[in-house]
Amino acid sequence: MSPAPASQQTVAVASEKRALAFLADLSETLAVSLDLRQTLSEAVNRIADFMGAEAASLFLLDDDRKMLECKVCVGPIDIAGLRIPLGQGVVGRTVAENASQVVADALSDPRVDHTTDSDTGFVTRSLLCTPLATAKGPIGALEVVNKRSGGSFSADDAEILRLIAAPTSLAINNARMAHELVQQARMKREFDLARRMQKSLLPKRRRDGFPLLGVNLPAHEISGDFYDYFDLPDGRIGFLIGDVSGKGLDAALLMVRVASLLRWIGKEGTPPEQWLERVNEELCQSSLDGRFVCALVGHCDRHAQHVQIAAAGFPPAMLYRRGEFTEFLSGGPPLGILPGMTFEGRDIDLANASLYCFSDGVTDVRDASNRTIGSEGARELIRRHAGASAEPRLRGIISELKQMHLVDDTTLLLIERMDGNGPEILLKRSFPAKPEHMREIRSLLRTALDDANVEASIRDNLVLAVDEACCNVIRHAYGPDSSGDIELHVTSENGKLEFRVLDSAPAVDPACVRPKPLGECRSGGLGVALIDKVMDDWDLQALPAGTGNRLIMHKTIGVRRQEGDEHE
């Protein structure tokens, strides 16, 4: 093949330089634009001029990736908003096949859909379409129609348009990602604001013997659960706990509205069943967009001896007294579904008992086998932490729930008589002085110290020291010829732990109990040496009657508060 004449080569080089200059200029314009919509309109105009086309248009796929919509067009006919199914016509095939389409004679080419020409009177003679390609596939197409010179688009034209499409698709894709980041940042700000607003509505922990304690644990950024308590004019305390159906910002905003409504009506001291009836009527008169509200409301006296409750579609309240449970089923349907509903009130004797009210996030939590724990799992949680005072007990329950898979918002409200003064009881247990019981005691003590948020390394040393103390009672105080019980009391006050180990064995002479250096102790006989090393101080006392001994040990710790403690 003979080389092209010099004049043709000169024209080709000039054309390439012109194309590269246009491509560089277009890329720079798209890269620095802050208003992509306006820039794309200008870019499509410039592309039409550069390609010598009568008309040009830019199509983008919708979110479902099934339809293409004309976003920008130039030329005698305005087709902005025109929608074309993926795979149909030249534009649809370009995107579906992710390949350029060149149509030299539009009048005879079966790929061309002439519907728009028929509707507008515009005559399509030839056209060229190239995909807006990205690493994840095409996002649309760029099309030019009819050469002004009257000729047809060529393969060279198709290659140039493909190159021009590259910075265009990159700019569009970057703009979309930037928009998504802006939207995500905006939503995060809105969620943070909603979460702060929700937390501000939760009541602060009241001490000095206040008989209610609550905690709210969102499954996601914000919660559809809520709880509240407040003073009534007659000296009683009103309380409520609820769960709005659904998740997300809409459920959270409805939660704020419902919680305010429940509080407003509840502060009148209305009996719980009538309280719910009034709230239900109010909610049924307004649109909840298909949502509903499960709630439990009630009153209790200051000493938590007597409680009145009523519930609307809420999980059963659990009364725990001396190891036994009594459940109180909901006495009515959820709020906001049907007007005119009635609810059943319950009177509960709370003397020497605890009442647990919780949303279904507790029973729906999933264990390591991905099974919901259900009501029995909730009862087991309560049993496992029953020996502790209210605050460490509730922290312990929440701590265990956090270790499982939360699938819904979780809220607990505990009602019981609480001592306003004195140390918190972390563990109180009486058990037979037999070695086979020590494994359970070690586990209970470890859980109790975890509930108190004691650092793991300190916790393990304390468990070991208490275990040695109890084993010494079994081996040496009782010995092989006698038997009895051991009582273990663990309390916390102002960051100081106290461990009391009591027995009814023959009294020992405290003067004879002295620690040996740890290096001289054999395995299993660390005893007093370990206690002396781990504890700040300890004191062994023989009880006055000549039978029984009491070992008191102290340890000062730094307690780290957990998230949400300010509302417990």
Secondary structure, 3 states (H helix, E strand, C coil): CCCCCHHHHHHHHHHHHHHHHHHHHHHHHHHHCCCHHHHHHHHHHHHHHHHCEEEEEEEEECCCCCEEEEEEEECCCCCCCCEEECCCHHHHHHHHHCCCEEECCCCCCCCCCCHHHHHHCCCCCCEEEEEECCCCCCCEEEEEEEECCCCCCCHHHHHHHHHHHHHHHHHHHHHHHHHHHHHHHHHHHHHHHHHHHHHHHCCCCCCCCCCEEEEEECCCCCCCEEEEEEECCCCCEEEEEEEECCCHHHHHHHHHHHHHHHHHHHCCCCCHHHHHHHHHHHHHCCCCCCCCEEEEEEEECCCCCEEEEEEECCCCEEEEECCEEEEECCCCCCECCCCCCCCCEEEEECCCCEEEEECHHHHHCECCCCCECHHHHHHHHHHHCCCCCHHHHHHHHHHHHHHCECCCCEEEEEEECCCCCCCEEEEEEEEECCHHHHHHHHHHHHHHHHHCCCCHHHHHHHHHHHHHHHHHHHHHHHCCCCCCEEEEEEEEECCEEEEEEEEEEECCCHHHCCCCCHHHCCCCCCHHHHHHHHCCEEEEEECCCCEEEEEEEEEECCCCCCCCHHHC
